[in-house]
Amino acid sequence: MKSNYKRLGDYIEPCVEKNTGNLIKDLRGISNRKYFQKAKTNTIGIDLSKYRVVRTNQFAFNRATTRNGNKISIALRKGKDCIVSPSYRMFKSRDENILNSEYLMMWFRRHEFDRYARFKSHGSAHEFFDLDEMYEVELPVPSIEKQREIVKEYNTVVNRIKLNEKLNQKLEDAAQALYKHWFIDFEFPNAEGKPYKSSGGKMVYNEELDLVVPEGWKVKSVKEFSVDMKSGATPNRGVPEYWNSHDIPWLKTGELKNGVIINSEEYISELGLKESSAKILPKNSVLIAMYGQGETKGQVGYLKIESSTNQACCAIISLNEICATFLYYHLRLNRKEIVSVAIGGAQPNLSKEIIENIKLLIPKKEVLENHPFVYIMNYRESLTRENYYLSGFKNIILSKMSKTAL
């Protein structure tokens, strides 16, 4: 044991409280990203007295570590009291003035702790990390003043990230509302700055859409509106030289849900690009997921970097940012309708052909060029990049905990 490290079992105590009388109804699970989440179990007609209570400022963790993304699902309860599976384990700090719970939770968020928990897990078909193993965890326990200082620094970064995420979502919501106002309700500003349709702007019937639209607007397919359309590929996973070089970002469909894309979870090498059908896509490409699990299908992303993708992504390359951002919000707002075309067909997935034939109502040039979505997208990019760097700083704070002085 390092000189400044202490055995965790000397600072915590178990919590074993049954939900007697079914008093608490809020059943929770724990994500491997270290937070409580709504349990998937249907509790209707279920006797909840067998579940275990987690009080505010208590820890709970799922002792099963098999098939859990090489992470341990553990969280500190900060909301109202809840209940969890009786297979979970609970504990708390014996004295908050000696070991601060938030400081301890920071230790559990470190990648090194996840690796330690997996290494110490035991079992045959299923592996477990139980309370006995938790007691043997070693960590630095500096003065309570130092712990609170570290927690404050960490929370400052975390709160800034959360603020940026909320602002980013508000910008996304505002942009979608603006798109609807301009291009569905046709209340874009006319030459006098007044709402077009309600101010008497000329409307004409469009037979192809069976819709009354502003005069001069035309219907085009995505293929006609774009410069090019491409799909990606996956280099051979069995060739290490194709991967992890940090040469070229490589995206999977699950990464499109973030909307604005500034980085990727995986990278391929120049060799992997050359010896596969993968392609480098230009910045400002619009990506749509042709297939994927759960809510992935039809997700839309906007590239703010040059990147490659897997074969499940269809990339739409536009003439400029004005066209690209217009297309991005059209696909975002009409995602359910687009996906329903695939579900109703012989093939349950989207295809390049389906995407090519999506109909767009294109406004007159002066309206299209004056839409505000480029500015919104650029602001969202700046917030996303700030959070990327803040997340790196957050990880630095966590890594420095191992060198904390007494």
Salt bridges, closest charged atoms under 4 A:
ASP10 OD1 - ARG7 NH1 2.97
GLU13 OE2 - LYS92 NZ 3.66
GLU17 OE2 - ARG55 NH2 2.52
ASP26 OD1 - ARG28 NE 2.99
ASP26 OD1 - LYS38 NZ 3.50
ASP26 OD2 - ARG77 NH2 3.74
ASP81 OD2 - ARG55 NH1 2.64
GLU112 OE1 - ARG110 NH2 3.82
ASP114 OD1 - LYS34 NZ 2.63
GLU127 OE1 - ARG118 NH1 2.85
ASP130 OD2 - ARG63 NH1 3.42
ASP130 OD1 - ARG89 NE 2.92
GLU133 OE2 - HIS122 NE2 3.38
GLU136 OE2 - ARG7 NH2 3.04
GLU149 OE2 - LYS146 NZ 3.67
GLU172 OE2 - ARG332 NH2 3.01
GLU172 OE1 - ARG380 NH1 2.51
ASP185 OD2 - LYS180 NZ 3.36
GLU208 OE2 - LYS359 NZ 3.35
GLU215 OE2 - LYS202 NZ 3.35
GLU255 OE2 - LYS252 NZ 3.39
GLU265 OE1 - LYS252 NZ 3.14
GLU266 OE2 - ARG237 NH1 2.67
GLU266 OE1 - LYS252 NZ 3.17
GLU295 OE1 - ARG335 NH1 3.84
GLU321 OE2 - LYS304 NZ 3.51
GLU366 OE2 - LYS364 NZ 3.66
GLU369 OE2 - LYS365 NZ 3.97
GLU381 OE1 - LYS304 NZ 3.55
GLU381 OE2 - ARG385 NE 2.98
GLU386 OE2 - ARG160 NE 2.99
